[in-house]
Amino acid sequence: VLLFRMNPLTSALQEVCTLQEERVELYKRLERGFKRFMEDREDKVYGTLCSRVTDAFRHVSDQIMQIEKRLRGSLGRPEVADAVQTLQTLEHRKLQLTVELQLLQKTHTTDDADTESELVFQHKQRQLRQSLASLIDDLHDTMLDLHITQNELA
């Protein structure tokens, strides 16, 4: 039986891609949980979900930081490590914006909102969504760069 063994750099990049896919799934879980929360307002259930997802994000981030260290150290590829660091920075900001948007939506009530406060809410919500969209574009570009590097090594 012939076993294909990736070189350490290709393997490291594959690990980053796999971990990034895990992050995408965590965001989907968080979004589904938030939608359920907005329907039923079960704070305890949503709080538990947020805690679990936060722990999972932290775990993924820690693993990616270890890969970044290997890229800078034993693998001798600081330029690839820089791209991974950019990915981490963008993901950190994405999580901050996601939480900010959810808090804004969570605390917003239309029951007794006057027109001015409703306009302020809509403006803030639009700004956050635009920032998130731009950030997601940057994340896609960074991942594309990492995929290109990985393909060049194959």
C-alpha angles and dihedrals in degrees: 000000000000115000121203111221120194119221113254094256094051089046092051091051091048089053091052091050092049092048091048089054087052089054091052089054090049090054090051090052091049092049093048090048092049092051090051090048091052089054100045104018093221099164095182094053093046092046091053091049092049091051093050094045091047090053090049092049089051091050092050091046092050091051092049091049089054090053090048090054090051090049091053094041126029096010093050096216107126092161090059090044088054090056090049090049089051089052090052093049092049092047091050090052091045091055091048092051092045091053091045091052093047092049090050091051093042094055096041117104125183094195099092102003115136121220094261095052090045090053091049090050092049091048093050091045092050091049092051093047091049091049090049092049091051091047091050089053089053090049091052090050091050092048090048089054090051091048091050090051090048092050092049088057094049 
